[in-house]
């Protein structure tokens, strides 16, 4: 960049200042380099390298976000399954103390009636 500028600058120096061409060129080059350094510019190669690093980091971040979403989904499914199992277990514990419903009720009642009929003959007439 500086070399192209200096070549153009030297072509445009008037013939009267031709003897000072080297002195002027050196001074202009030095001044231009100082200004560019103060601007904290990077070369194209450095820029391209950093761009590549940034793209890789962006891609890795996207992959990690996707993996995190997948793991969160799995965790939610496990939590939901555990909640359902816990609810079912709580219902089973609640019902455990109660007499079973359905077919077993009949058996219990008939057993109770048989026991009652042995003790009291009038219970069998009911």
Secondary structure by P-SEA (a helix, b strand, c coil): caaaaaaaaaaacccccccaaaaaaaaaaaaaaaaaaaaccccaaaaaaaaaaaaaaaaaaaaaaaaaaaaaaaaaaaaaaaaaaaaaaaaaaaacccccccaaaaaaaaaaaaaaaaaccccccc
